[in-house]
Structures are given as C-alpha cells and as structure tokens.
Amino acid sequence: MKVPPTTDPRWNEFVRCERNYPMKCLASRIMYGQVKILAKRDAAQAIRLAYEYFQKNEALAADDLRMVFGPEKHG
C-alpha cells in the first residue's frame, strides 16, 4: 500500500486520535505516541512526522499503514 499524501483528510483523523489505532509494530507505537503529543501543539507537524515515518518504513509498518488507511483500492 502506498502512503497517502499529507493532504489526505485521514491524516487529521489519525493525529487527532479520533479512533483507536492498536499498532502492531513497536516502532509504529513509539511514533504514534510522539504524534499524539505533537498534535496538541502542531497538527501539521504531527502529520509530517507520521508521513515521513510511514514513507521510510513502508514495508516494516505495512500492517499498521493498512489499519490506519484501510485496504488499498484497485480500479
């Protein structure tokens, strides 16, 4: 699954913790903890942090990426 652009509205839902995201990968859980704290001050910066994490760790965090953004749409 490709990482959605930072303009995708689901990033706001993610950084504002509007749903529970039980991350499987330890690195994802650590990143999400940082995002939750950062989002209270600067949501845009929190989105950038999460986006960069998923870009760099697309294979490692594939399950977590699918959980946040759903299955990839084809067609």
Biopython code that builds the backbone (N, CA, C, O; Angstrom):
import numpy as np
from Bio.PDB.StructureBuilder import StructureBuilder

atoms = [
    (1, "MET", "N", (0.846, -1.176, 0.000)),
    (1, "MET", "CA", (0.000, 0.000, 0.000)),
    (1, "MET", "C", (0.890, 1.239, 0.000)),
    (1, "MET", "O", (1.864, 1.324, 0.749)),
    (2, "LYS", "N", (0.543, 2.179, -0.840)),
    (2, "LYS", "CA", (1.297, 3.434, -0.892)),
    (2, "LYS", "C", (0.834, 4.356, 0.231)),
    (2, "LYS", "O", (-0.329, 4.337, 0.635)),
    (3, "VAL", "N", (1.753, 5.145, 0.712)),
    (3, "VAL", "CA", (1.443, 6.116, 1.762)),
    (3, "VAL", "C", (0.672, 7.272, 1.122)),
    (3, "VAL", "O", (1.149, 7.880, 0.163)),
    (4, "PRO", "N", (-0.522, 7.578, 1.651)),
    (4, "PRO", "CA", (-1.305, 8.681, 1.075)),
    (4, "PRO", "C", (-0.607, 10.026, 1.258)),
    (4, "PRO", "O", (0.192, 10.188, 2.180)),
    (5, "PRO", "N", (-0.901, 10.986, 0.393)),
    (5, "PRO", "CA", (-0.296, 12.312, 0.539)),
    (5, "PRO", "C", (-0.759, 12.974, 1.835)),
    (5, "PRO", "O", (-1.802, 12.618, 2.383)),
    (6, "THR", "N", (0.006, 13.917, 2.308)),
    (6, "THR", "CA", (-0.320, 14.590, 3.571)),
    (6, "THR", "C", (-1.621, 15.386, 3.486)),
    (6, "THR", "O", (-2.159, 15.787, 4.518)),
    (7, "THR", "N", (-2.124, 15.617, 2.305)),
    (7, "THR", "CA", (-3.386, 16.336, 2.137)),
    (7, "THR", "C", (-4.600, 15.439, 2.350)),
    (7, "THR", "O", (-5.725, 15.933, 2.418)),
    (8, "ASP", "N", (-4.391, 14.137, 2.455)),
    (8, "ASP", "CA", (-5.493, 13.197, 2.685)),
    (8, "ASP", "C", (-6.116, 13.493, 4.052)),
    (8, "ASP", "O", (-5.396, 13.552, 5.049)),
    (9, "PRO", "N", (-7.435, 13.678, 4.120)),
    (9, "PRO", "CA", (-8.083, 14.038, 5.391)),
    (9, "PRO", "C", (-7.956, 12.971, 6.481)),
    (9, "PRO", "O", (-8.166, 13.271, 7.656)),
    (10, "ARG", "N", (-7.622, 11.750, 6.120)),
    (10, "ARG", "CA", (-7.455, 10.698, 7.127)),
    (10, "ARG", "C", (-6.251, 10.943, 8.023)),
    (10, "ARG", "O", (-6.180, 10.406, 9.129)),
    (11, "TRP", "N", (-5.299, 11.752, 7.554)),
    (11, "TRP", "CA", (-4.161, 12.099, 8.412)),
    (11, "TRP", "C", (-4.632, 12.893, 9.621)),
    (11, "TRP", "O", (-4.160, 12.668, 10.735)),
    (12, "ASN", "N", (-5.560, 13.823, 9.407)),
    (12, "ASN", "CA", (-6.089, 14.604, 10.535)),
    (12, "ASN", "C", (-6.760, 13.701, 11.553)),
    (12, "ASN", "O", (-6.562, 13.862, 12.757)),
    (13, "GLU", "N", (-7.549, 12.756, 11.078)),
    (13, "GLU", "CA", (-8.203, 11.804, 11.981)),
    (13, "GLU", "C", (-7.154, 11.024, 12.771)),
    (13, "GLU", "O", (-7.313, 10.794, 13.970)),
    (14, "PHE", "N", (-6.093, 10.623, 12.097)),
    (14, "PHE", "CA", (-5.029, 9.856, 12.730)),
    (14, "PHE", "C", (-4.328, 10.655, 13.832)),
    (14, "PHE", "O", (-4.184, 10.166, 14.953)),
    (15, "VAL", "N", (-3.895, 11.868, 13.523)),
    (15, "VAL", "CA", (-3.130, 12.627, 14.513)),
    (15, "VAL", "C", (-4.002, 13.175, 15.640)),
    (15, "VAL", "O", (-3.500, 13.461, 16.727)),
    (16, "ARG", "N", (-5.277, 13.320, 15.396)),
    (16, "ARG", "CA", (-6.183, 13.797, 16.443)),
    (16, "ARG", "C", (-6.719, 12.640, 17.296)),
    (16, "ARG", "O", (-7.502, 12.857, 18.221)),
    (17, "CYS", "N", (-6.297, 11.427, 16.984)),
    (17, "CYS", "CA", (-6.661, 10.236, 17.766)),
    (17, "CYS", "C", (-8.180, 10.058, 17.836)),
    (17, "CYS", "O", (-8.726, 9.736, 18.891)),
    (18, "GLU", "N", (-8.852, 10.269, 16.708)),
    (18, "GLU", "CA", (-10.305, 10.141, 16.667)),
    (18, "GLU", "C", (-10.758, 8.687, 16.708)),
    (18, "GLU", "O", (-11.928, 8.407, 16.966)),
    (19, "ARG", "N", (-9.845, 7.772, 16.457)),
    (19, "ARG", "CA", (-10.097, 6.336, 16.553)),
    (19, "ARG", "C", (-8.954, 5.723, 17.327)),
    (19, "ARG", "O", (-7.909, 6.345, 17.520)),
    (20, "ASN", "N", (-9.164, 4.497, 17.767)),
    (20, "ASN", "CA", (-8.093, 3.759, 18.430)),
    (20, "ASN", "C", (-7.279, 3.032, 17.364)),
    (20, "ASN", "O", (-7.843, 2.331, 16.524)),
    (21, "TYR", "N", (-5.976, 3.193, 17.392)),
    (21, "TYR", "CA", (-5.090, 2.532, 16.436)),
    (21, "TYR", "C", (-4.113, 1.642, 17.198)),
    (21, "TYR", "O", (-3.038, 2.102, 17.580)),
    (22, "PRO", "N", (-4.463, 0.384, 17.426)),
    (22, "PRO", "CA", (-3.547, -0.526, 18.131)),
    (22, "PRO", "C", (-2.431, -1.006, 17.191)),
    (22, "PRO", "O", (-2.568, -2.037, 16.533)),
    (23, "MET", "N", (-1.362, -0.272, 17.137)),
    (23, "MET", "CA", (-0.251, -0.567, 16.233)),
    (23, "MET", "C", (0.395, -1.912, 16.583)),
    (23, "MET", "O", (0.567, -2.246, 17.755)),
    (24, "LYS", "N", (0.746, -2.670, 15.548)),
    (24, "LYS", "CA", (1.402, -3.969, 15.737)),
    (24, "LYS", "C", (2.913, -3.823, 15.924)),
    (24, "LYS", "O", (3.523, -4.513, 16.741)),
    (25, "CYS", "N", (3.490, -2.928, 15.162)),
    (25, "CYS", "CA", (4.943, -2.735, 15.161)),
    (25, "CYS", "C", (5.348, -1.805, 16.312)),
    (25, "CYS", "O", (4.741, -0.752, 16.507)),
    (26, "LEU", "N", (6.369, -2.199, 17.066)),
    (26, "LEU", "CA", (6.836, -1.388, 18.185)),
    (26, "LEU", "C", (7.245, 0.014, 17.723)),
    (26, "LEU", "O", (6.917, 1.004, 18.377)),
    (27, "ALA", "N", (7.944, 0.095, 16.621)),
    (27, "ALA", "CA", (8.366, 1.403, 16.109)),
    (27, "ALA", "C", (7.148, 2.277, 15.786)),
    (27, "ALA", "O", (7.180, 3.488, 16.002)),
    (28, "SER", "N", (6.093, 1.674, 15.276)),
    (28, "SER", "CA", (4.865, 2.425, 14.977)),
    (28, "SER", "C", (4.217, 2.930, 16.261)),
    (28, "SER", "O", (3.713, 4.052, 16.307)),
    (29, "ARG", "N", (4.231, 2.105, 17.301)),
    (29, "ARG", "CA", (3.654, 2.526, 18.583)),
    (29, "ARG", "C", (4.426, 3.709, 19.162)),
    (29, "ARG", "O", (3.831, 4.642, 19.701)),
    (30, "ILE", "N", (5.736, 3.665, 19.048)),
    (30, "ILE", "CA", (6.559, 4.774, 19.537)),
    (30, "ILE", "C", (6.262, 6.043, 18.736)),
    (30, "ILE", "O", (6.073, 7.115, 19.311)),
    (31, "MET", "N", (6.222, 5.915, 17.412)),
    (31, "MET", "CA", (5.919, 7.058, 16.557)),
    (31, "MET", "C", (4.549, 7.622, 16.903)),
    (31, "MET", "O", (4.386, 8.840, 16.977)),
    (32, "TYR", "N", (3.557, 6.756, 17.117)),
    (32, "TYR", "CA", (2.200, 7.224, 17.385)),
    (32, "TYR", "C", (2.134, 7.970, 18.723)),
    (32, "TYR", "O", (1.399, 8.950, 18.852)),
    (33, "GLY", "N", (2.886, 7.517, 19.699)),
    (33, "GLY", "CA", (2.961, 8.245, 20.970)),
    (33, "GLY", "C", (3.499, 9.652, 20.769)),
    (33, "GLY", "O", (2.986, 10.608, 21.351)),
    (34, "GLN", "N", (4.530, 9.777, 19.947)),
    (34, "GLN", "CA", (5.105, 11.095, 19.651)),
    (34, "GLN", "C", (4.104, 11.967, 18.893)),
    (34, "GLN", "O", (3.982, 13.163, 19.157)),
    (35, "VAL", "N", (3.391, 11.352, 17.950)),
    (35, "VAL", "CA", (2.404, 12.079, 17.153)),
    (35, "VAL", "C", (1.288, 12.630, 18.044)),
    (35, "VAL", "O", (0.862, 13.771, 17.869)),
    (36, "LYS", "N", (0.822, 11.836, 18.983)),
    (36, "LYS", "CA", (-0.259, 12.276, 19.878)),
    (36, "LYS", "C", (0.161, 13.516, 20.669)),
    (36, "LYS", "O", (-0.617, 14.459, 20.816)),
    (37, "ILE", "N", (1.381, 13.508, 21.170)),
    (37, "ILE", "CA", (1.891, 14.647, 21.943)),
    (37, "ILE", "C", (2.072, 15.870, 21.045)),
    (37, "ILE", "O", (1.651, 16.974, 21.391)),
    (38, "LEU", "N", (2.699, 15.662, 19.895)),
    (38, "LEU", "CA", (2.980, 16.751, 18.971)),
    (38, "LEU", "C", (1.700, 17.378, 18.417)),
    (38, "LEU", "O", (1.645, 18.592, 18.220)),
    (39, "ALA", "N", (0.685, 16.577, 18.166)),
    (39, "ALA", "CA", (-0.558, 17.061, 17.568)),
    (39, "ALA", "C", (-1.262, 18.093, 18.449)),
    (39, "ALA", "O", (-2.007, 18.936, 17.948)),
    (40, "LYS", "N", (-1.031, 18.028, 19.740)),
    (40, "LYS", "CA", (-1.647, 19.007, 20.647)),
    (40, "LYS", "C", (-1.115, 20.413, 20.395)),
    (40, "LYS", "O", (-1.810, 21.398, 20.643)),
    (41, "ARG", "N", (0.115, 20.505, 19.902)),
    (41, "ARG", "CA", (0.732, 21.808, 19.617)),
    (41, "ARG", "C", (0.662, 22.175, 18.147)),
    (41, "ARG", "O", (0.415, 23.329, 17.797)),
    (42, "ASP", "N", (0.883, 21.172, 17.275)),
    (42, "ASP", "CA", (1.007, 21.463, 15.841)),
    (42, "ASP", "C", (0.592, 20.235, 15.028)),
    (42, "ASP", "O", (1.399, 19.334, 14.798)),
    (43, "ALA", "N", (-0.650, 20.207, 14.602)),
    (43, "ALA", "CA", (-1.176, 19.049, 13.862)),
    (43, "ALA", "C", (-0.430, 18.830, 12.545)),
    (43, "ALA", "O", (-0.174, 17.690, 12.158)),
    (44, "ALA", "N", (-0.085, 19.912, 11.863)),
    (44, "ALA", "CA", (0.625, 19.779, 10.580)),
    (44, "ALA", "C", (1.982, 19.112, 10.766)),
    (44, "ALA", "O", (2.385, 18.274, 9.960)),
    (45, "GLN", "N", (2.679, 19.483, 11.821)),
    (45, "GLN", "CA", (3.981, 18.872, 12.093)),
    (45, "GLN", "C", (3.806, 17.403, 12.480)),
    (45, "GLN", "O", (4.629, 16.565, 12.111)),
    (46, "ALA", "N", (2.747, 17.086, 13.216)),
    (46, "ALA", "CA", (2.467, 15.691, 13.584)),
    (46, "ALA", "C", (2.188, 14.858, 12.343)),
    (46, "ALA", "O", (2.632, 13.714, 12.245)),
    (47, "ILE", "N", (1.455, 15.427, 11.400)),
    (47, "ILE", "CA", (1.169, 14.722, 10.143)),
    (47, "ILE", "C", (2.468, 14.472, 9.390)),
    (47, "ILE", "O", (2.687, 13.376, 8.873)),
    (48, "ARG", "N", (3.326, 15.480, 9.326)),
    (48, "ARG", "CA", (4.617, 15.308, 8.624)),
    (48, "ARG", "C", (5.450, 14.202, 9.269)),
    (48, "ARG", "O", (6.053, 13.388, 8.569)),
    (49, "LEU", "N", (5.485, 14.173, 10.592)),
    (49, "LEU", "CA", (6.248, 13.151, 11.302)),
    (49, "LEU", "C", (5.720, 11.752, 10.964)),
    (49, "LEU", "O", (6.498, 10.851, 10.653)),
    (50, "ALA", "N", (4.410, 11.579, 11.024)),
    (50, "ALA", "CA", (3.810, 10.277, 10.734)),
    (50, "ALA", "C", (4.013, 9.902, 9.263)),
    (50, "ALA", "O", (4.331, 8.755, 8.948)),
    (51, "TYR", "N", (3.828, 10.863, 8.376)),
    (51, "TYR", "CA", (4.016, 10.622, 6.945)),
    (51, "TYR", "C", (5.442, 10.162, 6.656)),
    (51, "TYR", "O", (5.651, 9.174, 5.951)),
    (52, "GLU", "N", (6.408, 10.874, 7.196)),
    (52, "GLU", "CA", (7.814, 10.520, 6.972)),
    (52, "GLU", "C", (8.132, 9.145, 7.553)),
    (52, "GLU", "O", (8.879, 8.372, 6.954)),
    (53, "TYR", "N", (7.571, 8.845, 8.711)),
    (53, "TYR", "CA", (7.781, 7.523, 9.313)),
    (53, "TYR", "C", (7.261, 6.429, 8.373)),
    (53, "TYR", "O", (7.977, 5.473, 8.073)),
    (54, "PHE", "N", (6.023, 6.573, 7.913)),
    (54, "PHE", "CA", (5.443, 5.533, 7.054)),
    (54, "PHE", "C", (6.162, 5.459, 5.706)),
    (54, "PHE", "O", (6.289, 4.374, 5.138)),
    (55, "GLN", "N", (6.636, 6.599, 5.183)),
    (55, "GLN", "CA", (7.402, 6.590, 3.930)),
    (55, "GLN", "C", (8.685, 5.776, 4.094)),
    (55, "GLN", "O", (9.016, 4.950, 3.244)),
    (56, "LYS", "N", (9.401, 6.013, 5.187)),
    (56, "LYS", "CA", (10.689, 5.354, 5.404)),
    (56, "LYS", "C", (10.530, 3.894, 5.818)),
    (56, "LYS", "O", (11.435, 3.089, 5.598)),
    (57, "ASN", "N", (9.403, 3.547, 6.408)),
    (57, "ASN", "CA", (9.201, 2.206, 6.965)),
    (57, "ASN", "C", (8.000, 1.502, 6.349)),
    (57, "ASN", "O", (7.300, 0.743, 7.020)),
    (58, "GLU", "N", (7.770, 1.757, 5.075)),
    (58, "GLU", "CA", (6.585, 1.235, 4.390)),
    (58, "GLU", "C", (6.463, -0.281, 4.513)),
    (58, "GLU", "O", (5.368, -0.790, 4.752)),
    (59, "ALA", "N", (7.551, -1.004, 4.355)),
    (59, "ALA", "CA", (7.496, -2.469, 4.448)),
    (59, "ALA", "C", (7.347, -2.936, 5.900)),
    (59, "ALA", "O", (6.538, -3.816, 6.194)),
    (60, "LEU", "N", (8.122, -2.350, 6.791)),
    (60, "LEU", "CA", (8.090, -2.724, 8.203)),
    (60, "LEU", "C", (6.727, -2.456, 8.830)),
    (60, "LEU", "O", (6.237, -3.261, 9.622)),
    (61, "ALA", "N", (6.118, -1.334, 8.479)),
    (61, "ALA", "CA", (4.864, -0.907, 9.104)),
    (61, "ALA", "C", (3.655, -1.085, 8.183)),
    (61, "ALA", "O", (2.656, -0.381, 8.326)),
    (62, "ALA", "N", (3.745, -2.020, 7.245)),
    (62, "ALA", "CA", (2.670, -2.208, 6.268)),
    (62, "ALA", "C", (1.329, -2.527, 6.930)),
    (62, "ALA", "O", (0.299, -1.989, 6.525)),
    (63, "ASP", "N", (1.333, -3.386, 7.934)),
    (63, "ASP", "CA", (0.082, -3.732, 8.617)),
    (63, "ASP", "C", (-0.524, -2.515, 9.304)),
    (63, "ASP", "O", (-1.738, -2.314, 9.267)),
    (64, "ASP", "N", (0.318, -1.709, 9.927)),
    (64, "ASP", "CA", (-0.160, -0.515, 10.617)),
    (64, "ASP", "C", (-0.683, 0.519, 9.618)),
    (64, "ASP", "O", (-1.687, 1.183, 9.875)),
    (65, "LEU", "N", (-0.007, 0.651, 8.492)),
    (65, "LEU", "CA", (-0.449, 1.578, 7.453)),
    (65, "LEU", "C", (-1.834, 1.172, 6.939)),
    (65, "LEU", "O", (-2.705, 2.023, 6.759)),
    (66, "ARG", "N", (-2.034, -0.126, 6.702)),
    (66, "ARG", "CA", (-3.347, -0.616, 6.252)),
    (66, "ARG", "C", (-4.420, -0.383, 7.315)),
    (66, "ARG", "O", (-5.565, -0.075, 6.986)),
    (67, "MET", "N", (-4.056, -0.528, 8.572)),
    (67, "MET", "CA", (-5.027, -0.324, 9.650)),
    (67, "MET", "C", (-5.497, 1.130, 9.672)),
    (67, "MET", "O", (-6.683, 1.401, 9.864)),
    (68, "VAL", "N", (-4.579, 2.050, 9.478)),
    (68, "VAL", "CA", (-4.914, 3.470, 9.529)),
    (68, "VAL", "C", (-5.684, 3.915, 8.293)),
    (68, "VAL", "O", (-6.666, 4.651, 8.400)),
    (69, "PHE", "N", (-5.243, 3.471, 7.122)),
    (69, "PHE", "CA", (-5.799, 3.982, 5.875)),
    (69, "PHE", "C", (-6.664, 2.996, 5.113)),
    (69, "PHE", "O", (-7.158, 3.315, 4.032)),
    (70, "GLY", "N", (-6.854, 1.810, 5.658)),
    (70, "GLY", "CA", (-7.724, 0.831, 5.013)),
    (70, "GLY", "C", (-7.047, 0.123, 3.873)),
    (70, "GLY", "O", (-5.928, 0.463, 3.490)),
    (71, "PRO", "N", (-7.738, -0.879, 3.324)),
    (71, "PRO", "CA", (-7.146, -1.625, 2.209)),
    (71, "PRO", "C", (-6.995, -0.740, 0.985)),
    (71, "PRO", "O", (-7.775, 0.185, 0.757)),
    (72, "GLU", "N", (-5.982, -1.047, 0.217)),
    (72, "GLU", "CA", (-5.715, -0.291, -0.992)),
    (72, "GLU", "C", (-6.842, -0.544, -1.991)),
    (72, "GLU", "O", (-7.268, -1.681, -2.194)),
    (73, "LYS", "N", (-7.313, 0.534, -2.607)),
    (73, "LYS", "CA", (-8.395, 0.434, -3.592)),
    (73, "LYS", "C", (-7.793, 0.183, -4.967)),
    (73, "LYS", "O", (-6.828, 0.836, -5.361)),
    (74, "HIS", "N", (-8.368, -0.765, -5.689)),
    (74, "HIS", "CA", (-7.911, -1.059, -7.054)),
    (74, "HIS", "C", (-9.033, -0.742, -8.018)),
    (74, "HIS", "O", (-10.205, -1.001, -7.743)),
    (75, "GLY", "N", (-8.646, -0.164, -9.181)),
    (75, "GLY", "CA", (-9.628, 0.080, -10.218)),
    (75, "GLY", "C", (-10.322, 1.311, -9.980)),
    (75, "GLY", "O", (-11.197, 1.686, -10.760)),
]
sb = StructureBuilder()
sb.init_structure("model")
sb.init_model(0)
sb.init_chain("A")
sb.init_seg("    ")
for serial, (resi, resn, name, xyz) in enumerate(atoms, 1):
    if name == "N":
        sb.init_residue(resn, " ", resi, " ")
    sb.init_atom(name, np.array(xyz, "f"), 0.0, 1.0, " ", f" {name:<3s}", serial, name[0])
structure = sb.get_structure()
